[in-house]
Amino acid sequence: MRGEGAPARPADDISGGPSDGPAAPGTGAPGAGIPATRRGKRRVLRWTASVLAFLILATAAAGYLYYRHLNGSIQTDALNLGDSKLGGSRPNAFGQTPLNILLIGSDARDGAENQALGGARDTFDGPPLADVQMLLHLSADRSNMSVVSMPRDTLLKMPKCTEPNGKVHPASRGLVQTNESLSRGGPGCTVAAWQELTKIPIDHFMMIDFKGVVTMADAIGGVPVCVQENVHSRTRDGKGSGLKLPKGENVIQGEVALQWLRTRYGFEDGSDIGRAHAQHMYMNSMAREFRKNAKLSNPMKLNSLAQAAIKAMVVDPGLNKIDKLYDLSMELKKVDPGRITMTTMPWIYSPSDSARVEPKPGEAEDLFRMIREDLPLDGKGPEQPGGAASPAPSSSAAAPGGAASAAPPTPSRPAVDQAAPPARIPVTVRNATGGRDGAQGKVKGRALEVVSVLAGKGFTKAVADNLTGAEDTTVVRFSSPDLAGDAAAVATALGLPASAVQKVDDATGVLLLVGKDWRTGNA
């Protein structure tokens, strides 16, 4: 432990939302596209928000009941090493307080186990990099959750960071790659960098490394994943994770799970985008396995999960007790899984380095402002205390005395879901241009081309998904009834017929599959 950092709120005050809510823990939807990254000697493991949210639940649900004696095993580090202290999140008008938690994935090769798993001998015992950084925002009313990721190659000015032992890391004079923040004193400097950029008060952080993923995969008993084709992550010049899986569903654990999470060559076009979405599949599947296995009727499994999670994490001092982790897990479980939104900070390629990116002027700040103001990224209205949804705005004029003049809805006609504004509708675009028969190859880069088309129509939260599909005709799919309007708006904007909008159970958010009928062109 490097030192105690002042938590953003009293250590025993994690709750801020209503006392009850949906019991099912949420898992994140597939994240936004990530730019191409540097091809240096470091081989980097990328994570998703789901793994750390999962760890909270695994640790807390089991630990609160059985493992108070494990409190001393929880690893902590200072929360904020910067000079700027924003304080904790502020409550809303109803006394409910949002929570902001920075999730960090470290590529540290600081021990025999991490070195064996991470490889790259030239980096052994070198400074760690924060190669995944995601801000999890839990709304004040606990009705929704937003997860904002920052590409690891983002360039920004690094703030001055002072370690608890007094060692000072001066503020950078120019732009520095954001993942270097972890080497400037620890996760507390990563927190400081985020606060300096976003002006969002960060209440907690959670960090995990290579061996943490392996430990959790073994404890859960394996994680089911599915590949559409045989996978062998090894290029002719020796690059790749070594992952080798046959087509179909596979249950992976241990080092194979780590290979899956690290694989870039072998998934789609070999980009970091494909790797990120493979990680989303893994983490969502792992969360489902946890819910199946972590039951009070199986104390041995709970014991294994709790100890694995404790071993895998480093947290800030505000989460240094099992009961605090438990309280946090209960807050997370109040969120309806259908209202978890994942997105990536808007970015542009850096004018000074085409292999790096910078926050996109205007749009990045708009996103940060929405988080600061506790505005849901899914465009849905907040809930009132007690769980009642905010009334939908009505186009009808009010009668004298305040009585509504609108007639009651006809029972036989269900209310139609209203679409959010295009700029607030997250859309995942998937390349399915090969068709169902596979006779034609997929058009390379087609998903990104269609993302540009959508952006030109105002759908600025559209992202390309390097997982692919196989469709003869272009379709828009959604799973939750409250996304029907959003899906229809996407179809209308692209000139697709109403029959192209399909409700399916296994879609996440609004999913656009670009079929064989739309291999070229903008419309």
Secondary structure as GFF3:
##gff-version 3
##sequence-region A 1 523
A	DSSP	alpha_helix	49	66	.	.	.	ID=ss1
A	DSSP	three_ten_helix	68	73	.	.	.	ID=ss2
A	DSSP	beta_strand	75	76	.	.	.	ID=ss3
A	DSSP	beta_strand	99	106	.	.	.	ID=ss4
A	DSSP	alpha_helix	112	118	.	.	.	ID=ss5
A	DSSP	three_ten_helix	121	123	.	.	.	ID=ss6
A	DSSP	beta_strand	130	138	.	.	.	ID=ss7
A	DSSP	beta_strand	145	150	.	.	.	ID=ss8
A	DSSP	beta_strand	155	157	.	.	.	ID=ss9
A	DSSP	beta_strand	161	162	.	.	.	ID=ss10
A	DSSP	beta_strand	168	169	.	.	.	ID=ss11
A	DSSP	beta_strand	175	177	.	.	.	ID=ss12
A	DSSP	three_ten_helix	178	183	.	.	.	ID=ss13
A	DSSP	alpha_helix	187	198	.	.	.	ID=ss14
A	DSSP	beta_strand	204	208	.	.	.	ID=ss15
A	DSSP	alpha_helix	210	220	.	.	.	ID=ss16
A	DSSP	beta_strand	223	227	.	.	.	ID=ss17
A	DSSP	beta_strand	231	232	.	.	.	ID=ss18
A	DSSP	beta_strand	244	245	.	.	.	ID=ss19
A	DSSP	beta_strand	248	252	.	.	.	ID=ss20
A	DSSP	alpha_helix	254	262	.	.	.	ID=ss21
A	DSSP	alpha_helix	272	293	.	.	.	ID=ss22
A	DSSP	alpha_helix	299	312	.	.	.	ID=ss23
A	DSSP	beta_strand	313	315	.	.	.	ID=ss24
A	DSSP	three_ten_helix	317	319	.	.	.	ID=ss25
A	DSSP	alpha_helix	322	332	.	.	.	ID=ss26
A	DSSP	three_ten_helix	337	339	.	.	.	ID=ss27
A	DSSP	beta_strand	340	344	.	.	.	ID=ss28
A	DSSP	beta_strand	347	350	.	.	.	ID=ss29
A	DSSP	beta_strand	353	359	.	.	.	ID=ss30
A	DSSP	alpha_helix	363	372	.	.	.	ID=ss31
A	DSSP	three_ten_helix	400	402	.	.	.	ID=ss32
A	DSSP	three_ten_helix	422	424	.	.	.	ID=ss33
A	DSSP	beta_strand	427	431	.	.	.	ID=ss34
A	DSSP	alpha_helix	446	456	.	.	.	ID=ss35
A	DSSP	beta_strand	462	465	.	.	.	ID=ss36
A	DSSP	beta_strand	475	478	.	.	.	ID=ss37
A	DSSP	three_ten_helix	481	483	.	.	.	ID=ss38
A	DSSP	alpha_helix	484	494	.	.	.	ID=ss39
A	DSSP	three_ten_helix	498	500	.	.	.	ID=ss40
A	DSSP	beta_strand	501	503	.	.	.	ID=ss41
A	DSSP	beta_strand	510	514	.	.	.	ID=ss42
A	DSSP	three_ten_helix	516	518	.	.	.	ID=ss43
###
